[in-house]
């Protein structure tokens, strides 16, 4: 997927994190940002995705602005469940119930940002956590931005070290899974 396609698909309503789209596009025009795609059936991969949910030093839900906040992977999010906001709990529970009731595998198209330790979800966290918790078969299509690790692009990047950019344009995905 090309960067302009990523922007078309995810910019307007799909990505709710504080991604600076104009800065991403500017970096992309200089060849500093690329996009890769990965298809997988792996619940293990789903569980390994980083979320924009954090754990504080006290073990409770934390905010990205807290310097000591630790990013949680999908499989780790239950660690702070007791302190989740009520709406988060409701949304995850609703999705989890729907996924368990469905006869088909859960299909998730997820935007992400490549970080040194893996992939950081830019959207779809509630659905991803619910699918992982439900223990149902999944089909993942993850499109990841590869670019610089600057909090000006995305505040969450201050908690991650990103991997290098692929060649300009689009990097091919893998069929891992």
N, C-alpha and C positions, 0 to 999 in steps of 0.2 A: 504494500500500500504506500502510495506517495504521501508526503506531508500534507499537501493541499487536500487530498482525499480524507485523511485523518481529521483535519480541521472541519471539513464539510460534514462528516458523519458525527463527530463528537462535540463540536464547539457549542452550539446553541443551547441544547438542553440536556445533553448526556453527562457532561462533566461538571460537577458542582464544587470541586476543590478550587483553591485559589490559584489556578494556573494562569499565568500571564500570557495569553494567546498572542498578543502583539509581539512580545519578546521572543516567543517560540518561533513565530513566523520570521522575525528578523534574523534570528540565529540560523534558521533553516535556509534563508536566502544566501547566507554565507557558507552553507554546507556544514554547519555545526550541529544540525539536528536531522536525524533520519528516523525511519519507522521500520519495524520488523513485525512479522506476524507469526503466531504459533498456534497450531491446532493440537488439542490433546483430549484424551478421555480420562486423564489421570486425576483422581481425587487428591493424590499426593501433591501434584503440582498446584491444584487449587488451594490446598492447605498451606503451601509454602509462600503464596503471594502475600506481600506486605499490604497492610491496610493503612488508612489515615486515622486509625484509632490508636490510642496510646495508653501505656501503663505508667503511672507515676511511681515515685519511690515508695509510696505507702501501699502500692498494690491496687490502687483504685484507678478508675478512668481518668485520663489526663488530657491536657490540651497540647497541641502542636507547639505553642509558644513557650512551653515549659522546657527549659534547657535540659533537665534530667529526664524528660519523658522518653520512654522506650517504645519504638514502633512495634506493633503487634502483627504477626502473621495471621492469616485467616484461621488456622488451626489453634492459635493461642488466644483468640479474642474472649473465650469463656473465662479467662483469668480475671477480667474486670467486670464480668456480667452483673455482679451484685450492685455495682455503682453506675450502670448504664442509665442514660436518660430514658424516661418512660416511653417516649416515641420510638427510640431505637429498639427497645425490647418488643414493642408492639409490631413494628415492621419486620423484624427478624422472625418473630413467632408466626406472623401471617404468611410470610414466604415459606417458612419451614413446613407448615401445615399443607400449603398448596403443593409443594414439591413432593411430599410424602404421598399425597393423594393422586398425583399424576401417574399415568401409565407409561409415559415416555421419559427418556432421560432428560435432565434439565440442561437446556442449551443457554450458555452465557456468552455474550459478546462483550468483552471487557477492554477498556482503554487502560493503559498502564504507562509507567515511566521506568526505564531500565536503571537500576541502582546496583552498586557493587555487590550487594548480597542477593540480588534477584530482581523481582519486578514489584513496583509499587502501584497498587490499584488507584486509578484516578476517578473511577466511579464503579458502581456495582457491588460495593462492600456489603450492604445488607443482604443482597441476593447471594453473593458468594459465601458469606458466613452461614446463611440458612441452608444452602445446598450442601455445604460441608457437614453441618450438624445433622442434616436429615439422613446422611449416609447413602444417598441415591446416586445412580449412575449420572455422570456429567459429560457434556460435550462443550469444550472450551475453545473459544476463538479469541486469542489475546493479541491486541495490537499495541506494541510498545514504542514509545518515543525514546530515542537514544540521543542524549545531549549532555551539556555541561551540568555540573552539580552546583547550582547557584540558587540560594533561597529567594532571590529576586524573581526567578522563573516560577518557583513553587516553594512556599514556605516549608513544606514537609522535607525538602531535600537537605535541610540543615541536619537532619537525623540520619542521612544516608550518604554514602560515597557512590557516585554513578560510574558506570562503565563507559568506555569510549564510544564515540559515534561510529556507526557503520559508514561505508562510503555514501556520498551524497545520493539522495533519492530514497530508495527503499531497499531494505535488506530482506533476503528471502527468509521465510519462516521454516520452522521444522515441523515434522509430523510426529514429534515426540508424544509418547503417551502410553 
